[in-house]
Structures are given as C-alpha cells and as structure tokens.
Amino acid sequence: MADDQDKLTWRKSRFCATNACVEVARDDALFLVRDSANPDGGQLAFNDAGWSSFIAALRSDEGGLNGVER
C-alpha cells in the first residue's frame, strides 16, 4: 500500500449525502477502499484486475447487493 496514506486523494460519490459511504483512492499499484465514517479503520486493496472484477460484480449485482441503495 501507499507508504504515506496522508498523501492519498480519497474520493466518494457525489451522491453520498451522509457520512455512511465508501471512499476510493489510488496509489501507485492499488485501488484502496475505506469506510468514510471510519477513515482510520481497515481498507480493502485491489490490484487492477481485482478492481475491474469488483466493479463488474457491483454493476451486475453478483455481489448480492439487491435492495442496497446505489
């Protein structure tokens, strides 16, 4: 992961009206995902192939997100 997490630019959806969203950042080799309500908590890390698979699953709802507001 990034050596200096403070230098990352974290982004969340413009549709996020609360602090209950996820944020995404990119370091040199990984896409990082964290909970905006707990930015010092754990993070998910994806390489390029993993990120593509993750996004494809979300878009096709393979992740079992039925009923989750997007």
N, C-alpha and C positions, 0 to 999 in steps of 0.2 A: 504494500500500500504506500501511499504517499508518505514521504519522510516527515513532512510538515503539514499536518492537517489544517492548520490555520491559513495556509496559502490556497486552499481549495476554494473554488466558487461553487457554492451549493445553490441549487435551483429547485423550486417547487412549482407546481402547476398554477397558472393564473386563475384557475377555477377553484383553488383552495381558499375557502372563506373562513376557515378556522385554523387552529394550530395542530390539527389532527391529520396531517398529511405526510407524505414521504418527500424527501429531498434527494436529488441526484447530483453527484459531482463526478468529474473525470480527472484521474491523474494520468501519469504517463502510460500506464499499461492497463488500468482497470476502470470500470464504472463502479461507483460506490453509491449505496442507497442507505439512507438512515431515516429514522422517525423524527419529524420536525418538532414533536413535543418533547423528545428526549435526545437532543443532538449529541450528548456525551455518551450515549448508550452504544450498543453494538451496531455494526454495519454489515450489510451484505456486500460482497465484492464479486464482480463478474468480469471475465475477460471478454474480448469482442464476440466470440462465438456464443458464450454463455448469455451475454446481454441480448443478442439477437434472438436466441431461443426464449429467453424470459419475456421479452416484449411480444414475440409471436404468440406465446401461450396466453398472455393477458388479452391480446386482441381477439383471439379465438375462444377465449374463456375456458381453455384447457386447465387453467389453474383453479377451477371450481369457484369462480367469483360470482356466480348467479346471485342476484339480489344486492350486490355491493354497488353502491353508487359510484359512478365513474366521472 
